Amino acid sequence: MSTLAALFIAILAFFTATLSGVFGMAGGLVLMGGLALVLPVGAAFVTHGVLQLVANGWRAILHRSHVDWRIVAIYAVGSLIAGTLVTLIAITPSKPFLFLFMGLLPGLLWLPQDWIKLDAAKPSQALLSGVMVTGVNLTAGVAGPLLDIFFVRTALTRHVIVATKAATQVFAHLAKIIVYGGLMLRAKDGSALPPLWLFAAAIPLSMLGTVVGGRILDRMNDVNFKRWTRLIVTVVGASYLIQAAQLLLRHG
């Protein structure tokens, strides 16, 4: 790995952790796209899982007083179910389709509220979110927009939303590390991963970005929080659709 690529990943880890610290999502979507530009897809999945596991875990710890642990516990059961199923059929997507999947996901945030009435505060829907979000995370690399539709229509405050989503995503990213790390071990492709020293540098930067994002979150109100979340994720998704089209044309 070149020094420039390593520096890019380290800076990206800080920036995306800050972004997720503010909005509870978006950072993972940006990070996955950036990693896919400089790493093979399988290595990008594992690297994304490690960095997001740390960022989300640290965010959950920082905001632990706001976590709805009942939702997290039920979500974890659903996550285990999805992880077990996907492990049996895991197929690493190509880069064009990875960007296509990531580009389409933000469209979920624009669905009319009357069409889908999901609420993670309801036990059955918390379980459904664990199954669906972890499943999509393991096939599309990210699932933030899908997770968001289980929270954006709840009566929860922005702090509870960010903290609870962070705790749930610990399970989704752990599943990603296990599934794709296992695939890389079986294929003896571990050399495609970034060197350990890069993880040692990027992990503290992710933690720092989480702290910075939390400070920004405290200065926002709930209305601006939800409006900016949808706008940012939509812009990122549109850029990924353009990237997918370019890759498909190039390799088509």
C-alpha positions as CSV (number, residue, x, y, z in Angstrom):
1,M,0.0,0.0,0.0
2,S,1.3,3.4,-0.9
3,T,1.9,6.1,1.7
4,L,-0.7,8.3,0.0
5,A,-3.4,5.6,0.2
6,A,-2.6,5.0,3.8
7,L,-2.8,8.7,4.6
8,F,-6.1,8.9,2.7
9,I,-7.6,6.0,4.8
10,A,-6.4,7.5,8.1
11,I,-7.9,11.0,7.3
12,L,-11.1,9.3,6.1
13,A,-11.4,7.4,9.4
14,F,-11.4,10.6,11.3
15,F,-13.7,12.5,9.0
16,T,-16.3,9.7,8.7
17,A,-16.3,9.0,12.4
18,T,-17.0,12.7,13.0
19,L,-19.8,12.6,10.4
20,S,-21.4,9.5,12.1
21,G,-20.9,11.2,15.5
22,V,-23.2,14.0,14.4
23,F,-25.8,12.2,12.3
24,G,-25.6,8.5,13.5
25,M,-25.1,7.5,9.9
26,A,-23.6,8.8,6.6
27,G,-20.0,8.3,7.9
28,G,-20.1,4.5,7.2
29,L,-21.5,5.1,3.7
30,V,-18.7,7.6,2.9
31,L,-16.0,5.4,4.5
32,M,-17.1,2.3,2.5
33,G,-16.9,4.2,-0.7
34,G,-13.5,5.6,0.0
35,L,-12.1,2.2,1.0
36,A,-13.5,0.6,-2.1
37,L,-11.5,3.1,-4.2
38,V,-8.2,2.0,-2.8
39,L,-8.7,-1.6,-1.6
40,P,-10.1,-4.9,-3.0
41,V,-13.8,-5.3,-2.1
42,G,-13.2,-8.1,0.5
43,A,-10.4,-6.1,2.2
44,A,-12.6,-3.0,2.1
45,F,-15.4,-4.9,3.9
46,V,-13.1,-6.1,6.7
47,T,-11.3,-2.7,7.1
48,H,-14.7,-0.9,7.1
49,G,-15.9,-3.4,9.7
50,V,-12.9,-2.8,12.0
51,L,-13.0,1.0,11.8
52,Q,-16.8,1.3,12.1
53,L,-16.8,-1.2,15.0
54,V,-14.5,1.0,16.9
55,A,-16.2,4.3,16.0
56,N,-19.7,2.9,16.8
57,G,-18.6,1.1,19.9
58,W,-16.8,4.3,21.2
59,R,-19.8,6.4,20.3
60,A,-22.1,4.0,22.2
61,I,-19.8,4.2,25.3
62,L,-19.7,8.0,25.1
63,H,-23.5,8.3,24.9
64,R,-24.3,5.2,27.0
65,S,-26.7,7.1,29.2
66,H,-28.9,7.6,26.1
67,V,-28.8,4.1,24.7
68,D,-32.1,2.2,24.6
69,W,-30.7,-1.2,25.7
70,R,-34.0,-3.0,25.1
71,I,-33.9,-2.1,21.4
72,V,-30.2,-3.1,21.2
73,A,-30.8,-6.6,22.8
74,I,-33.6,-7.4,20.4
75,Y,-31.6,-6.1,17.5
76,A,-28.7,-8.3,18.4
77,V,-30.9,-11.4,18.1
78,G,-31.9,-10.4,14.6
79,S,-28.3,-9.6,13.7
80,L,-27.2,-13.1,14.8
81,I,-29.9,-14.7,12.6
82,A,-28.8,-12.7,9.6
83,G,-25.1,-13.3,10.1
84,T,-25.7,-17.0,10.4
85,L,-27.7,-17.1,7.1
86,V,-25.3,-14.9,5.1
87,T,-22.3,-16.9,6.3
88,L,-23.7,-19.9,4.4
89,I,-24.1,-18.0,1.1
90,A,-21.5,-15.2,1.4
91,I,-20.4,-13.9,-2.1
92,T,-18.2,-10.8,-2.3
93,P,-19.8,-8.3,-4.7
94,S,-17.8,-6.7,-7.5
95,K,-16.9,-3.0,-7.2
96,P,-19.5,-1.8,-9.8
97,F,-22.3,-3.5,-8.0
98,L,-21.0,-2.5,-4.6
99,F,-21.3,1.2,-5.6
100,L,-24.7,0.5,-7.2
101,F,-26.0,-1.0,-4.0
102,M,-24.6,1.9,-1.9
103,G,-26.0,4.4,-4.4
104,L,-29.5,3.0,-4.2
105,L,-29.8,2.7,-0.4
106,P,-30.3,6.5,0.2
107,G,-33.5,6.3,-1.8
108,L,-35.1,4.6,1.2
109,L,-35.0,7.9,3.1
110,W,-37.3,9.5,0.5
111,L,-40.1,6.9,0.8
112,P,-43.4,8.6,1.9
113,Q,-44.0,8.1,5.6
114,D,-47.4,6.6,4.9
115,W,-45.8,3.8,2.9
116,I,-43.5,2.4,5.6
117,K,-44.3,2.9,9.2
118,L,-41.3,1.3,11.0
119,D,-40.4,1.9,14.6
120,A,-37.5,0.3,16.3
121,A,-39.0,1.0,19.6
122,K,-41.5,-1.8,18.9
123,P,-40.0,-5.3,19.8
124,S,-41.0,-7.0,16.5
125,Q,-39.6,-4.2,14.4
126,A,-36.4,-4.1,16.4
127,L,-35.9,-7.8,15.6
128,L,-36.7,-7.1,11.9
129,S,-34.2,-4.3,11.8
130,G,-31.5,-6.6,13.1
131,V,-32.2,-9.2,10.4
132,M,-32.6,-6.7,7.5
133,V,-29.8,-4.2,8.4
134,T,-27.2,-6.8,9.2
135,G,-28.2,-8.7,6.0
136,V,-27.8,-5.6,3.8
137,N,-24.6,-4.7,5.6
138,L,-23.1,-8.0,4.7
139,T,-24.1,-7.8,1.0
140,A,-23.9,-4.0,0.2
141,G,-21.2,-3.1,2.7
142,V,-23.3,-0.5,4.5
143,A,-26.9,-0.2,5.6
144,G,-27.2,3.2,7.4
145,P,-30.1,4.5,5.3
146,L,-32.0,1.2,5.9
147,L,-31.3,1.4,9.7
148,D,-32.4,5.0,9.7
149,I,-36.0,4.3,8.5
150,F,-36.5,2.2,11.7
151,F,-35.5,5.3,13.8
152,V,-36.3,8.5,11.8
153,R,-40.1,8.1,12.4
154,T,-39.8,7.3,16.1
155,A,-40.5,9.7,19.0
156,L,-36.9,9.3,20.2
157,T,-34.6,12.3,20.6
158,R,-31.5,12.8,18.5
159,H,-29.2,11.7,21.3
160,V,-31.1,8.5,21.9
161,I,-31.2,7.8,18.1
162,V,-27.5,8.3,17.7
163,A,-26.5,6.3,20.8
164,T,-28.9,3.4,20.1
165,K,-28.0,3.1,16.5
166,A,-24.3,3.1,17.4
167,A,-24.8,0.2,19.8
168,T,-26.8,-1.8,17.3
169,Q,-24.1,-1.3,14.6
170,V,-21.5,-2.9,16.8
171,F,-23.2,-6.2,16.0
172,A,-23.5,-5.5,12.3
173,H,-19.9,-4.6,11.8
174,L,-18.7,-7.5,14.0
175,A,-20.6,-9.8,11.7
176,K,-18.9,-8.2,8.7
177,I,-15.4,-8.8,10.1
178,I,-16.2,-12.5,10.9
179,V,-17.8,-13.3,7.5
180,Y,-15.4,-11.5,5.2
181,G,-12.4,-12.1,7.4
182,G,-13.2,-15.8,7.3
183,L,-13.5,-15.7,3.5
184,M,-10.1,-13.9,3.2
185,L,-8.4,-16.5,5.5
186,R,-9.8,-19.4,3.5
187,A,-8.6,-17.7,0.2
188,K,-5.2,-16.9,1.9
189,D,-5.7,-13.3,0.8
190,G,-4.8,-11.5,4.1
191,S,-2.1,-9.5,2.3
192,A,-4.8,-7.4,0.7
193,L,-5.6,-5.8,4.1
194,P,-3.9,-2.6,5.1
195,P,-0.9,-3.0,7.4
196,L,-1.4,-3.2,11.2
197,W,0.3,0.1,11.7
198,L,-2.4,1.8,9.7
199,F,-5.1,0.3,11.9
200,A,-3.1,1.5,14.9
201,A,-3.2,5.0,13.6
202,A,-6.8,5.0,12.2
203,I,-8.5,3.6,15.3
204,P,-7.5,6.5,17.6
205,L,-8.5,8.9,14.8
206,S,-11.9,7.3,14.6
207,M,-12.3,7.7,18.4
208,L,-11.3,11.3,18.2
209,G,-13.7,11.9,15.3
210,T,-16.5,10.4,17.4
211,V,-15.8,12.8,20.3
212,V,-15.7,15.8,17.9
213,G,-19.0,14.6,16.3
214,G,-20.6,14.4,19.7
215,R,-19.7,18.0,20.4
216,I,-21.3,19.2,17.2
217,L,-24.4,17.0,17.9
218,D,-25.0,18.9,21.1
219,R,-25.3,22.2,19.2
220,M,-27.9,20.9,16.8
221,N,-31.7,20.7,17.2
222,D,-33.8,17.7,16.2
223,V,-35.3,19.4,13.1
224,N,-32.0,20.3,11.5
225,F,-30.6,16.9,12.6
226,K,-33.1,14.9,10.5
227,R,-33.1,17.3,7.6
228,W,-29.3,17.3,7.1
229,T,-29.1,13.6,7.6
230,R,-31.3,12.9,4.5
231,L,-29.6,15.6,2.4
232,I,-26.1,14.4,3.0
233,V,-26.8,10.7,2.5
234,T,-28.7,11.5,-0.8
235,V,-25.8,13.5,-2.2
236,V,-23.4,10.7,-1.3
237,G,-25.7,8.1,-2.8
238,A,-26.0,10.1,-6.1
239,S,-22.2,10.2,-6.4
240,Y,-22.0,6.4,-5.9
241,L,-24.5,5.8,-8.7
242,I,-22.3,7.9,-11.0
243,Q,-19.3,5.9,-9.9
244,A,-21.2,2.6,-10.5
245,A,-22.2,3.7,-14.0
246,Q,-18.6,4.6,-14.9
247,L,-17.3,1.3,-13.6
248,L,-20.0,-0.7,-15.5
249,L,-19.3,1.1,-18.7
250,R,-15.6,0.6,-18.3
251,H,-15.9,-3.1,-17.7
252,G,-18.9,-3.7,-19.8
